[in-house]
Amino acid sequence: MTLKFGILDQSIVFPGQTPTEALGNTVKLAQLAEKLGFERFWVSEHHDSPQMAGASPEVLISHLLARTDKIRIGSGGVMLQHYSPYKVAENFNVLASLAPGRVDLGIGRAPGGLPRSTKALQKGVTEPETLDDKLVELERLLTGSLGEEHPLAGLQANPLPVEPAQIYLLGTSVSSARLAAERGYPYAFALFINNDPEAARVAFDTYRERFNGANGAEPRTILGLSVIAADTEEEAAELAGHFKSVRVTLASGKTVNVGTLEQAEEFARQAGETYTAEVRDADITRGTKETVRKRLLELRDTYGVDELIFTTIVPDFAKRVRSFQLLKEAFEEQPV
């Protein structure tokens, strides 16, 4: 099996940088990913966060498509709970018409921000729907009309592209895996957000067991990882630092992953609920290219995934570039 690789960039505004510089680095990384032969390059969606410049993946994807030639460009992901499926379909049908066969539409289930931004994004929105309902509507609009049974029968999200954007469902839980399987979508589990290996294993097993293979579709899996490759083990350890992952559980039972205890407290304050927080060391695959290669193949075999997509949180842009170059070298020297 040929293992494919992608990059997920969060357009992080590191200390001392401006948002313009952060977005400029995202463009450079997309071009690097294409040069290195990576399969895809995704950008994320974050709201009300000064540390993240990528609030509008559709706008950024359009720019990245224009600045690259062949690599697939997509969202990792659009937070569909906030939006009209019709408008998302229009956006991505335009993108897919501009760059046929190059557009991925990753759908995220998280809010992409704290409760305050969720309220702002959904202000004035009527007729709330479940994410499952929105996915059904989005899928139909990407490929044609809603169908005669729909209240808006005949509505089209023009222009209809020759090759619509490929839908991926992103998640960190069994429920996301189950939904991806039921809809017959490719599924990406973000281990860099939820670093519970058992949760990842159960999610992938559930996805394969329940996959709806209608119309000849086959299950396709992606594992999202935080990875740092360096020329020495010591440099990799230094670059990895002491990042933490905080799992927040609200009194209502809702869970979310954030980066710090301060963010956990603020999330709960805005939600108006009591909470508990579990602090974990961030799961970062780090080391020399040989060490990282070995670990990535172990993860590939553990979860049986078709593709790996990397995020690399390193403030020094040159070292981030070096990390991706080393990853490419590791698998060129010993193909799998």
Residue pairs with C-beta under 8 A, 6 or more apart in sequence:
1 306
1 336
2 336
3 297
3 300
3 306
3 307
3 308
3 331
3 336
4 39
4 306
4 307
4 308
5 38
5 39
5 307
5 308
5 309
5 310
5 327
5 328
5 331
6 33
6 38
6 39
6 40
6 41
6 42
6 222
6 307
6 308
6 309
6 310
7 29
7 30
7 33
7 38
7 40
7 41
7 42
7 309
7 310
7 311
7 312
7 324
8 42
8 43
8 44
8 76
8 224
8 309
8 310
8 311
9 26
9 29
9 30
9 41
9 42
9 43
9 44
9 54
9 311
10 43
10 44
10 46
10 52
10 54
10 311
10 313
11 22
11 23
11 25
11 26
11 43
11 44
11 52
11 53
11 54
11 60
12 22
12 51
12 52
12 53
12 313
13 19
13 21
13 22
13 50
13 51
13 52
13 53
14 22
14 315
15 315
19 53
22 53
23 53
23 54
23 60
25 317
25 320
26 43
26 53
26 54
26 60
26 64
27 63
27 64
27 67
28 317
28 321
29 41
29 320
29 321
29 324
30 41
30 64
30 67
30 68
30 71
30 73
31 67
31 68
32 321
32 324
32 325
33 40
33 41
33 71
33 324
34 41
34 68
34 69
34 70
34 71
36 324
36 325
36 328
37 328
38 71
38 324
38 328
39 71
39 72
39 307
40 71
40 72
40 73
40 74
40 104
40 309
41 64
41 68
41 71
41 72
41 73
41 74
42 73
42 74
42 75
42 76
42 77
42 104
42 106
42 309
43 54
43 57
43 60
43 61
43 64
43 73
43 74
43 75
43 76
44 52
44 54
44 57
44 75
44 76
44 77
44 112
45 54
45 55
45 56
45 57
45 75
45 77
45 78
45 79
45 108
45 112
46 52
46 54
46 55
46 112
46 113
47 55
47 111
47 112
47 113
47 117
47 118
47 120
47 121
48 113
48 114
48 116
48 117
48 120
49 113
54 60
57 75
57 76
57 77
57 78
58 75
58 78
58 91
58 92
58 95
61 73
61 74
61 75
61 95
61 103
62 95
62 98
64 73
65 73
65 95
65 98
65 99
65 102
65 103
70 102
71 102
72 102
72 103
72 104
73 99
73 102
73 103
73 104
74 103
74 104
74 105
74 106
74 165
74 166
74 168
75 104
75 105
75 106
75 107
75 108
76 106
76 108
76 170
76 188
76 224
76 309
77 105
77 106
77 107
77 108
77 168
77 170
78 88
78 105
78 106
78 107
78 108
79 108
79 109
79 110
79 111
79 112
79 121
80 88
80 107
80 108
80 131
80 134
80 135
80 138
81 109
81 111
81 122
81 131
81 134
82 111
82 112
82 118
82 121
82 122
82 125
83 121
84 125
85 134
85 135
85 137
85 138
85 141
86 137
86 141
86 155
86 157
88 105
88 138
89 138
89 141
89 142
89 157
90 141
90 157
90 158
92 103
92 105
92 142
92 164
92 165
93 141
93 142
93 157
93 158
93 159
93 160
93 161
93 164
93 165
94 159
95 103
95 165
96 102
96 103
96 161
96 163
96 164
96 165
97 159
97 161
97 162
100 161
100 162
100 163
101 163
103 165
103 166
104 165
104 166
104 168
105 142
105 165
105 166
105 167
105 168
106 167
106 168
106 169
106 170
106 188
107 135
107 138
107 167
107 168
107 169
107 170
108 170
108 171
109 131
109 169
109 170
109 171
109 175
109 176
109 179
110 172
110 256
110 257
111 117
111 118
111 256
114 263
114 266
114 267
114 270
115 267
115 270
115 271
115 272
116 270
129 137
131 179
132 179
132 182
132 183
135 167
135 169
135 179
135 183
136 183
137 146
137 150
138 167
139 167
139 183
140 146
140 147
141 155
141 156
141 157
142 157
142 164
142 165
142 167
143 160
143 164
144 156
144 160
145 153
145 154
145 155
145 156
146 152
146 153
146 154
146 155
147 153
166 186
167 183
167 185
167 186
168 185
168 186
168 187
168 188
168 222
169 176
169 179
169 180
169 183
169 185
169 186
169 187
169 188
170 176
170 187
170 188
170 190
170 224
171 177
171 179
171 180
171 187
171 188
171 189
171 190
171 203
172 189
172 190
172 193
172 194
172 199
172 203
172 257
173 194
173 199
173 203
174 199
174 202
174 203
174 206
176 187
176 189
176 203
177 187
177 189
177 202
177 203
177 204
177 206
177 207
177 210
178 206
178 207
178 210
180 186
180 187
180 207
181 187
181 206
181 207
181 208
181 209
181 210
181 211
181 212
181 219
182 210
182 212
183 212
184 211
184 212
184 213
184 214
184 215
184 217
186 219
186 220
186 221
186 222
187 203
187 204
187 207
187 219
187 220
187 221
187 222
188 221
188 222
188 223
188 224
188 309
189 200
189 203
189 204
189 221
189 222
189 223
189 224
189 303
190 224
191 197
191 200
191 223
191 224
191 225
191 226
191 283
191 299
192 224
192 225
192 226
192 282
192 283
192 284
192 311
193 224
193 245
193 257
194 200
194 245
194 247
194 257
195 245
195 280
195 282
195 283
197 302
200 223
200 303
201 302
201 303
204 221
204 303
204 304
204 305
207 219
207 221
208 219
208 221
208 304
211 217
211 218
211 219
213 219
220 306
220 307
221 303
221 304
221 305
221 306
221 307
222 305
222 306
222 307
222 308
222 309
223 299
223 300
223 303
223 305
223 307
223 308
223 309
224 308
224 309
224 310
224 311
225 283
225 285
225 296
225 299
225 308
225 309
225 310
225 311
226 243
226 282
226 283
226 284
226 285
226 310
226 311
226 312
226 313
227 284
227 285
227 286
227 292
227 296
227 310
227 311
227 312
227 323
227 327
228 236
228 239
228 240
228 284
228 285
228 286
228 292
228 312
228 313
228 314
228 323
229 236
229 286
229 287
229 288
229 289
229 292
229 322
229 323
229 324
229 326
229 327
229 330
230 236
230 239
230 286
230 287
230 288
230 319
230 322
230 323
230 326
231 288
231 322
231 326
232 288
233 287
233 288
233 291
236 286
236 287
236 288
236 291
236 292
237 286
239 286
239 314
239 316
239 319
239 323
240 284
240 286
242 281
243 259
243 281
243 282
243 284
243 313
244 259
244 260
244 279
244 280
244 281
244 282
245 257
245 259
245 279
245 280
245 281
245 282
245 283
246 257
246 258
246 259
246 260
246 261
246 263
246 264
246 277
246 278
246 279
246 280
247 255
247 256
247 257
247 277
247 278
247 280
248 255
248 256
248 257
248 258
248 264
248 267
248 268
248 275
248 276
248 277
249 255
249 275
249 276
249 277
249 278
250 256
250 268
250 271
250 273
250 274
250 275
251 273
251 274
251 275
252 273
254 271
256 267
258 264
258 267
261 277
261 279
264 275
264 277
267 275
268 274
268 275
285 292
285 295
285 296
285 299
286 292
287 295
288 326
289 326
289 327
289 329
289 330
290 330
292 326
292 327
292 330
293 330
293 331
293 334
296 308
297 336
299 305
299 308
300 308
300 336
310 324
310 327
312 320
312 323
312 324
314 320
314 323
